[in-house]
Amino acid sequence: MIKIRKTTALSVSTLMCAITIALSACKSPQAKSEPTAMHEPVGPAFNADSAYAFCQKQCDFGPRVMNSAAHERCGKWISDKFREFGCTVIEQRAALRGYDETLLKATNIIASYRPELTTRILLCAHWDSRPWADNDADERNWRKPIDAANDGASGVAVLLEIARLLQSSDSLQLGVDFICFDAEDWGTPQFASHQPEDGRWALGSRFWASNPHKPGYEARFGILLDMVGGSGARFFHEGFSKRYAQHVIDKVWTAAQTVGFGSYFPKANGGYVADDHVPVNERLKIPTIDIIPYYPDCKESSFGHTWHTMADNMENIDKNTLRAVGQTVVQVLFSE
């Protein structure tokens, strides 16, 4: 994804309802911007060991670069795991054009928990790997593909673990759609002489947002997970998320505080990131936020020293970060 950083958005019943609204506990359309009250932990415990294993398994396939055998094998594995966890799976295939007009055989993986329910939450991540380590300190690595343990596999790993938990707990009374977007990271490399204006990032989510798997698809809100397993990660308020879905930010950051991971989610602004949540907000009008790290003091990148480098591997995945993000999302789901 292109990363644009700008550190910087009357009856007794009637009377009772009015009082309730005033106390921000009435879920009327006017109160949508208020965070859901979450005063104690709810839902099952997120298993970081399981999520870590799901992350490792994706990396074991090798870099999941578009049009590669590793990409195809891993995509099948992801779909099969969601089916194993009781989800209905749709593989949305598309032929997309990269920045250099390469034809990319893309597959968005859509896994639905309780697809019969009309009230739904959207959780998403991207599953493809960056084909080039174009931010590596060693120029000799710029044209090498990366393991993408954090920038790709970590988000999918958290989604898979949540799907496993939902199957085992079977108590959530709303539907969840897990979408693993493809072709997110084929954006223009820094060494390219041709630089398209849009960079050709987030191609899979753009396609899905214009061609949802169900006509008229709606969700109450969405959460995008991007690079959610890195060591030392903290997740600031991302700019487009604030613009389109401030109430979802409030909900998620409150949940993080409730489950004891508030230190990972500082209530401070990061910057703008043109990521998979942007087309979801702009084309489908589903208020969607991006949980994405911000390292304000990192000289290599504000996304951390491993971003788009050969160091984005399992050695730099932290189970504590996976747990912080995963348990926070579980809290959000079970508080709805």
LUMDOPA-970301 format. One record per residue (C-alpha): residue number from 1; residue in three letters; x, y, z. Coordinates in steps of 0.5 Angstrom, whole numbers. Example, Ala and Ser with C-alpha at 12.3 -4.5 7.8 and 13.67 -1.06 7.14 Angstrom:
REM LUMDOPA-970301
1,ALA,25,-9,16
2,SER,27,-2,14
//
This chain:
REM LUMDOPA-970301
1,MET,0,0,0
2,ILE,2,7,-1
3,LYS,4,10,5
4,ILE,3,18,6
5,ARG,5,20,13
6,LYS,2,27,15
7,THR,3,28,23
8,THR,-3,32,24
9,ALA,-23,30,24
10,LEU,-89,26,53
11,SER,-90,19,55
12,VAL,-86,16,60
13,SER,-83,11,55
14,THR,-81,17,51
15,LEU,-78,21,57
16,MET,-74,15,59
17,CYS,-72,14,52
18,ALA,-70,22,52
19,ILE,-66,21,58
20,THR,-62,15,55
21,ILE,-60,18,49
22,ALA,-57,24,53
23,LEU,-53,19,57
24,SER,-51,16,50
25,ALA,-54,9,51
26,CYS,-59,9,46
27,LYS,-57,7,39
28,SER,-61,11,35
29,PRO,-58,14,28
30,GLN,-56,20,32
31,ALA,-52,16,37
32,LYS,-48,12,32
33,SER,-41,17,33
34,GLU,-41,14,40
35,PRO,-37,8,42
36,THR,-40,2,45
37,ALA,-40,2,52
38,MET,-35,-4,54
39,HIS,-33,-3,61
40,GLU,-31,-10,62
41,PRO,-27,-16,58
42,VAL,-32,-20,54
43,GLY,-31,-26,49
44,PRO,-26,-32,49
45,ALA,-19,-31,50
46,PHE,-15,-30,44
47,ASN,-9,-35,43
48,ALA,-3,-31,40
49,ASP,1,-38,40
50,SER,-5,-40,35
51,ALA,-4,-34,31
52,TYR,3,-34,31
53,ALA,3,-41,28
54,PHE,-2,-39,22
55,CYS,3,-33,21
56,GLN,9,-38,20
57,LYS,5,-43,16
58,GLN,4,-37,11
59,CYS,11,-36,11
60,ASP,13,-43,10
61,PHE,10,-43,3
62,GLY,15,-37,1
63,PRO,14,-30,-1
64,ARG,6,-30,-4
65,VAL,8,-26,-10
66,MET,2,-25,-15
67,ASN,2,-30,-21
68,SER,7,-35,-17
69,ALA,6,-42,-15
70,ALA,7,-40,-7
71,HIS,1,-35,-8
72,GLU,-3,-40,-11
73,ARG,-2,-46,-5
74,CYS,-2,-41,0
75,GLY,-9,-38,-2
76,LYS,-12,-45,-2
77,TRP,-9,-46,5
78,ILE,-13,-40,7
79,SER,-19,-42,4
80,ASP,-19,-49,7
81,LYS,-18,-46,14
82,PHE,-24,-42,14
83,ARG,-28,-47,11
84,GLU,-25,-52,17
85,PHE,-27,-46,22
86,GLY,-34,-47,19
87,CYS,-34,-41,15
88,THR,-38,-40,8
89,VAL,-32,-38,3
90,ILE,-32,-35,-4
91,GLU,-26,-34,-8
92,GLN,-27,-28,-12
93,ARG,-22,-28,-18
94,ALA,-20,-22,-22
95,ALA,-15,-20,-28
96,LEU,-12,-14,-25
97,ARG,-6,-9,-28
98,GLY,0,-8,-24
99,TYR,3,-1,-25
100,ASP,8,-4,-30
101,GLU,1,-7,-34
102,THR,3,-14,-31
103,LEU,-3,-18,-31
104,LEU,-4,-20,-24
105,LYS,-9,-27,-23
106,ALA,-12,-24,-16
107,THR,-16,-28,-11
108,ASN,-20,-24,-6
109,ILE,-22,-29,-1
110,ILE,-29,-28,3
111,ALA,-30,-32,9
112,SER,-37,-31,12
113,TYR,-39,-33,19
114,ARG,-46,-34,20
115,PRO,-48,-31,13
116,GLU,-55,-32,14
117,LEU,-55,-26,19
118,THR,-56,-19,16
119,THR,-53,-15,21
120,ARG,-45,-16,20
121,ILE,-38,-14,21
122,LEU,-33,-13,16
123,LEU,-26,-15,18
124,CYS,-20,-15,13
125,ALA,-13,-16,11
126,HIS,-9,-17,5
127,TRP,-5,-24,4
128,ASP,0,-22,-2
129,SER,7,-21,-1
130,ARG,11,-15,-3
131,PRO,15,-17,-10
132,TRP,21,-13,-8
133,ALA,25,-11,-2
134,ASP,25,-4,-5
135,ASN,26,0,2
136,ASP,32,-5,4
137,ALA,38,-2,6
138,ASP,42,-6,1
139,GLU,41,-4,-6
140,ARG,42,-11,-8
141,ASN,36,-14,-5
142,TRP,31,-9,-8
143,ARG,29,-14,-13
144,LYS,28,-19,-9
145,PRO,21,-22,-6
146,ILE,20,-21,2
147,ASP,17,-26,7
148,ALA,12,-21,9
149,ALA,11,-24,16
150,ASN,8,-18,18
151,ASP,6,-14,12
152,GLY,1,-19,10
153,ALA,1,-25,14
154,SER,0,-22,21
155,GLY,-7,-19,19
156,VAL,-9,-26,16
157,ALA,-7,-30,22
158,VAL,-11,-26,27
159,LEU,-17,-26,22
160,LEU,-16,-34,22
161,GLU,-15,-34,30
162,ILE,-22,-30,31
163,ALA,-25,-35,26
164,ARG,-23,-41,30
165,LEU,-25,-38,36
166,LEU,-32,-36,33
167,GLN,-33,-43,31
168,SER,-31,-46,38
169,SER,-35,-41,42
170,ASP,-41,-40,38
171,SER,-44,-35,42
172,LEU,-44,-29,37
173,GLN,-50,-26,35
174,LEU,-48,-23,29
175,GLY,-45,-24,22
176,VAL,-38,-23,21
177,ASP,-35,-23,14
178,PHE,-27,-24,14
179,ILE,-24,-21,7
180,CYS,-17,-23,5
181,PHE,-15,-18,0
182,ASP,-10,-20,-6
183,ALA,-6,-15,-10
184,GLU,-5,-10,-5
185,ASP,2,-10,-5
186,TRP,4,-9,-12
187,GLY,5,-2,-12
188,THR,10,2,-16
189,PRO,17,0,-13
190,GLN,22,6,-11
191,PHE,27,4,-16
192,ALA,21,4,-22
193,SER,22,10,-27
194,HIS,15,10,-29
195,GLN,11,12,-23
196,PRO,3,12,-24
197,GLU,-1,17,-21
198,ASP,-5,12,-16
199,GLY,1,8,-15
200,ARG,-3,2,-17
201,TRP,-4,0,-9
202,ALA,-10,-4,-6
203,LEU,-12,-7,-13
204,GLY,-16,-13,-10
205,SER,-20,-8,-5
206,ARG,-21,-3,-10
207,PHE,-24,-9,-15
208,TRP,-28,-12,-9
209,ALA,-31,-5,-7
210,SER,-33,-4,-14
211,ASN,-36,-11,-15
212,PRO,-38,-14,-8
213,HIS,-39,-21,-7
214,LYS,-46,-20,-6
215,PRO,-50,-14,-9
216,GLY,-52,-9,-4
217,TYR,-47,-11,1
218,GLU,-47,-8,8
219,ALA,-44,-8,14
220,ARG,-45,-4,21
221,PHE,-37,-2,20
222,GLY,-30,-5,18
223,ILE,-24,-6,21
224,LEU,-17,-7,17
225,LEU,-11,-10,20
226,ASP,-5,-9,17
227,MET,2,-10,20
228,VAL,-1,-12,26
229,GLY,5,-17,29
230,GLY,11,-13,29
231,SER,16,-12,35
232,GLY,15,-5,39
233,ALA,9,-4,35
234,ARG,4,2,37
235,PHE,-3,3,33
236,PHE,-4,11,33
237,HIS,-10,14,30
238,GLU,-10,14,22
239,GLY,-12,20,18
240,PHE,-17,17,13
241,SER,-20,13,19
242,LYS,-21,19,23
243,ARG,-24,22,17
244,TYR,-29,17,15
245,ALA,-30,13,21
246,GLN,-28,17,28
247,HIS,-34,13,32
248,VAL,-30,6,30
249,ILE,-24,9,32
250,ASP,-27,11,39
251,LYS,-30,4,39
252,VAL,-23,0,38
253,TRP,-19,4,42
254,THR,-24,4,48
255,ALA,-24,-4,47
256,ALA,-16,-4,47
257,GLN,-16,0,54
258,THR,-22,-5,57
259,VAL,-18,-11,55
260,GLY,-11,-8,58
261,PHE,-8,-7,52
262,GLY,-8,1,52
263,SER,-1,2,51
264,TYR,-1,-1,44
265,PHE,-7,4,42
266,PRO,-4,11,44
267,LYS,-10,16,43
268,ALA,-6,20,38
269,ASN,-5,22,31
270,GLY,-1,18,26
271,GLY,-2,20,19
272,TYR,-6,18,13
273,VAL,-5,11,9
274,ALA,-8,10,3
275,ASP,-9,3,5
276,ASP,-15,-2,3
277,HIS,-20,1,8
278,VAL,-20,7,3
279,PRO,-24,4,-3
280,VAL,-29,1,2
281,ASN,-30,7,5
282,GLU,-31,11,-1
283,ARG,-34,6,-6
284,LEU,-38,2,-1
285,LYS,-39,8,5
286,ILE,-38,2,10
287,PRO,-34,6,16
288,THR,-28,2,16
289,ILE,-21,4,20
290,ASP,-14,2,19
291,ILE,-11,-1,25
292,ILE,-3,0,22
293,PRO,3,1,26
294,TYR,6,8,27
295,TYR,14,9,29
296,PRO,15,16,29
297,ASP,22,16,31
298,CYS,24,10,26
299,LYS,29,13,21
300,GLU,28,7,16
301,SER,20,8,15
302,SER,15,10,20
303,PHE,12,3,19
304,GLY,18,0,22
305,HIS,25,-2,20
306,THR,23,-8,17
307,TRP,18,-5,12
308,HIS,19,-7,5
309,THR,26,-10,7
310,MET,28,-17,7
311,ALA,28,-17,15
312,ASP,20,-18,15
313,ASN,21,-25,17
314,MET,18,-29,23
315,GLU,24,-27,27
316,ASN,21,-20,28
317,ILE,14,-22,29
318,ASP,12,-21,37
319,LYS,6,-26,40
320,ASN,5,-20,45
321,THR,3,-15,39
322,LEU,-1,-21,36
323,ARG,-5,-22,42
324,ALA,-6,-14,43
325,VAL,-9,-13,37
326,GLY,-13,-20,37
327,GLN,-16,-19,44
328,THR,-18,-12,42
329,VAL,-22,-14,36
330,VAL,-25,-20,40
331,GLN,-27,-15,45
332,VAL,-30,-10,40
333,LEU,-34,-16,36
334,PHE,-37,-19,43
335,SER,-39,-12,45
336,GLU,-44,-10,39
//
